[in-house]
Amino acid sequence: MKLNFHPTRAAVLVGAAFLSATFAFPVIAAGGASGPKVAYMAQGNIGEVMVNPYRIAPLTAVIRSGGYVVKNASVRIVPKQNGQEIRYSVSDENVRTAGGIPVFGLYPDWLNTVEVEYDRVFNGKTEHFSDRYQLYAAPVFLRSNGTPGQTHTTFNVKVLKMDPAFKDRLYFINNLIPTPPDASRVVWNNPMGGALEWAFGPENAIVDSTGTVRWYLNPDVEM
């Protein structure tokens, strides 16, 4: 049998075979083999959880709104055994500013349980939700200054006496790192001057009535 080869017909057949093989798989908007992928897990009925969203406060988080309108939000950090409960309401303005529900007062190095209530508005319909989240917060620490005078890497608070009337209070503590790692290793040339001699690292923390750190600001981070 004699076969006649026609270049145009051959090209059409090859193209048809290619299209058939290409579109035999489902078309996926995200999550391809080498393309963009959205892989976060939404525990509740809105968006993802972002721990330490601004990279300077490791004991905070934001539960993203997920594109919904979120109103009348409230947050409760479930305390450890014999621990201090933190509960607060979040204004609608703060939800819009944070792009979700801000979470404050997480325990460091702990799988925290956070209870959140809010109204979700979508397509003119308002629904009320009570969600329960679990999120781990990393330990908080200060850089070592290499001296024997530093015996701990964060605030070491021991409560000696507490009036029951103040058991639900939070206490802000501010201090400076003694002999900071960077500023102490600089030798000035004459004449001396400038602000580097005052470049002490700040310690900013909030502790509850049990002495546990519940908030920590660490501006000394790599962005």
N, C-alpha and C positions, 0 to 999 in steps of 0.2 A: 504494500500500500504506500502511496506517495503522499506525504504531508506537506502542505503549503504553510510556511511561516509568515505571519503578518505582524510586523512590529507594533502597530497600533493596538491590534486585538490582544497581543501578548501583554502589553502594558496595562490594558484595562483588566485583564484577568488577574495579573499580579496585584494591582491596586485593590481589586475586590477581595482577594484573599487576605491582604493586609488589613483592610477595614474589618473583615469578618473576625480575624484573630484579635484585633485591637478591642473591639466593642463586645467581645464575648464575656468580658468582665464587667461588673457593675461600676458605674461612674461614681466616685467618692469625692465630695467637696474638700475634705480634710482628712489627714491621717494616711496619706499615701506612703509608698515605700521610701521616698526621699523628699517628700514635700512637707508643708506645714501640718502640724498635728495638734489637736486639742485633746489633752489627756487628763485633765483634772477631774476629781470626783466631787460632785455636789452632794453633801451629806443631807442637807435639808431641802427646802422647797424654793430656794433662790440660788445664789451662785456659789463659787468656790470659796475656800478658806485660805487667806494669805497670812501666814505667821510672820511677825516682824516686817510689816509691809514697807516701812521707811528705812529699814536697816540700821536703826540706831536704838530701838527699844525692843529687845528680844522677848519680853513678856507681854507683848500686845499682838493683836491680830485684827483683821477686818474680814467679815463675812460679806463677800461681794453681793451687790443687789441682783446681779444676773440680768440686768436690763429691765427689771420690774420697778414699779414705784413702791417703795417700802415706807410705811408710816407706823407711828405708835409703837416703836420698838423698845424692848426691855431685855436686860441681860442679867443672868445669874451665874457666877462661877461657883460650882459645887465645891464646898470646902473638903479638905482632908479630914480624917478623924480628929475631933477636938480642934479643928482649925477655924479660921475666921471666914465667914461668908461675905462675899462682895456681890451686891445687887444694885442695879441702877437703871434708870430710864434714859433713852437716847432721843434727843429732839429730832424732828424731821429734817431740820436744817443740817444737823451734824451727820445724818445719814447721807444727805446729798453731798456734803463736803467730802466725806470719806469714800463715797462711792459704794456704800454698804454699811453694815452695822459694826461699829468699832468695839473691840473686846479689850478690856483692861483688867489686870489683876491675876494673870496666869501664874501658876506655880512653876518655878524653874526645874528643869530635869524631871518632868512629870507629864504623864498622859492626862491632860486636863479634861474635865467634863464641863461643858458650857450649855446652859439652857437659855433659849432665846424665844421670845414671843414677839409677833409683829403682824401687821396687816399688809397683805400683798394686793396691789391694784394692777389689774391687767385687762385691757379691752373693756374698760368701764365696769368690771366686776371686782369687788373687794372680798378677799378671803382672809380669815384669821388662822395663823399657824402657831404651833408650839413645837419647836424643833430642839433636838438634843444633839450636840456636837461633841466629838472627842478629838482633841488636837494636842500634840506633844510640843512642849516649849523647851528649848535647849538650856543648859546651865548658863548662869551669868558669872563673869569673872573679870578680874583686872589683870593687866600685864604685870609680870613680876619685875620688880626693880633691882633684883639681885642682891639684896641686903638682908641681914638676919632680923632687921626690925619689922619686916613684913611677914606676918605669920598666917595670913589667910588671903584669899583671892577675891573676896567680896565682903559685904558688911556682915559682921559677926555680932548679932544683937541678942542679948540675953535679958529677958524680962524678969526683973526681981520682984516687982510688986505692981499690981494693977487694980484700980478701983473698978468694980463691975459696971459702973456707969459709963466707962470709957472703953468697954470691950469691943465696940463696933467701930472704933476710930482707926484711921490710917495716919501714919507719921512719915513726913518727908524729912530725909536726912541728906545733908550736903557736906562734902569734905573734899580734901585734896589728897592726891596720892603723894605720900612722902618720898622725896628723892625720885622724881619721875625719870623713867628710863632714858628719854631723849634729852631733856633740858640739862640733866646733871652730867652728861657726857660731852659738854661743850666747853671749850676753853676760849675765853674772850681775848682778843688782842687789845692792846692799849690804843686809844682811850676806851674804857668800857662804857657801855650804854645800851639803850634799846630795851625791848620788852621781853627778851628771851629769858631773862632771869625769873620772870613771873609765869613762865609757860608750864605751870603745874597741871597735871591731868585732873579733871573734876570727877568726883564720885557723887552721883545723884541717884537716890533710891527712895522707894516708899516701902515701908514695912507695916505689917498688920500688928495687932495687939499680942500676937504670939511671938513676934520677933522675926517672922518669915518675910523674906523679900518678895514683894508682889509686883514691883515695877522697878525697872532699872534703865537708866539712860546711858548709853555708851557712845559718845561722839567720836571716839578713837577707833574708827572702823575703816576698812578699805572699801571704797565705793566702786 
